[in-house]
Amino acid sequence: MGDENVAGSKHGNLENDFDHWQDQFLTRLRKFNSIESCGSQSEEKTSDLDTESADESGSGSDSEFSDGEDNEDDDEEGGDGLVDLEEIGNVMKKAKDKKKQDAESGPKEMITPSLRKSLTKQGYKLIGSHSGVKICRWTKAMLRGRGGCYKHTFYGIASHQCMETTPSLACANKCVFCWRHHSNPVGTEWRWQMDPPDMILDGALANHYKMIKQMKGVPGVLPEKLEEGMNVQHCALSLVGEPIMYPEINRFVELLHEKSISSFLVTNAQFPEAIRDISPVTQLYVSIDASTKDSLKKIDRPLFRDFWERFMDSLQELSRKGQRTVYRLTLVKGWNAEEMDNYAKLVDMAKPDFIEVKGVTYCGTSKASTLTMDNVPWHEEVLHFVRQLTSRLPDYEISCEHEHSNCVLVSHKKFLVNGKWHTWIDYPKFHQLVREFKQTNGAQTFSALDYMEPTPDWAVFGSEERGFDPISTQGGWHYWG
């Protein structure tokens, strides 16, 4: 009845399609019961009632996907869901004509009215027809001087100068731990209207700065941090959805770099060609949510039938990228935390520069997920997993941790220079290198080692701070969030 790939859905998602179908079904059932109660009436009278019922309730199977704009055509088809054999030709012709009409009208907008309402309620600022931006809680925390996110500890970003956005709210997976409870659309290819990248970036920045300004006057917000927050330096393309699906993702990333904004791009490893073709980004992530075909299907619930082949091909393409690459592992206790040898094989395949291992965040109950707090590992359990993993990886060691985020960073030993970790990023150097790359049409290449920077002692694994920046000491850990 509904379509999990919302490019073929009339009401935004599977749940809305079902609700619409259910309303139609119950209406027809009530009509049918009403007619049955009049059994003493003549056959001719019953036929008249059937026709009247069909006129009031709409068409047959087509109305299951009605978006409220085709009622007139549906009424003409009449129907209690049954079609005489001699009428099949006419019904098929009408369906074909309607399909042609839809094709001629062009691609639909990704964000339906119901989806727009849902996402707006969740705090998204929507841009155009398929993009969004949302202020991160760590941005708010650093505006108050209360510490930054794990990317501040691991890579030296300023959390209050980071914008979290996406040029594509759609995704090819329906992960069990998705923090948006699958309110965003899903699809396996781009079949929607497309907004230009400059419009998306301008809209994202404008909405982000508006949200920053709204923090003015909030208790604890520091004026100097608020002023700095009005100058975005980093962009996390990981809000929701699959940003690499956006056909103009390369131009979007170039526009970020032209504004000296670093790019942290996360992909779900279902689009290997897009990974192959992506221009240099500051840091390219691939989500490694499981290490076997069966567990990946269970956890990510991908739409592609050849999801495992796409996953493996994506890792192969990642291994060929010149800039910083990261595996992102989300541990779900009882689901994917025991496949140690298989994880080690996946690491050996692409040899990423870094491996982020994070305990899953419980986002509450929903119809879309069966996760509970029992599936959330403690930080010490995450550390135990990481120690087991690194024991199988001779070229990697634990370099950093962010206890509050329940996150640990494993780094390739090439970033351990003269006994000191260099996991932080020299952002001005990166922008210089990417400009030279573009000016030479890619002839002047560069690698992750060309823009690394020493990691401060407080951020290194084993320090007493456990990832907490001592400059942000307003009361300690309990102030975070």
Order of alpha helices (4+ residues) and beta strands (2+ residues): alpha-alpha-alpha-alpha-alpha-beta-beta-alpha-alpha-beta-alpha-alpha-beta-alpha-beta-alpha-beta-alpha-alpha-beta-alpha-beta-alpha-beta-beta-beta-beta-beta-alpha-beta
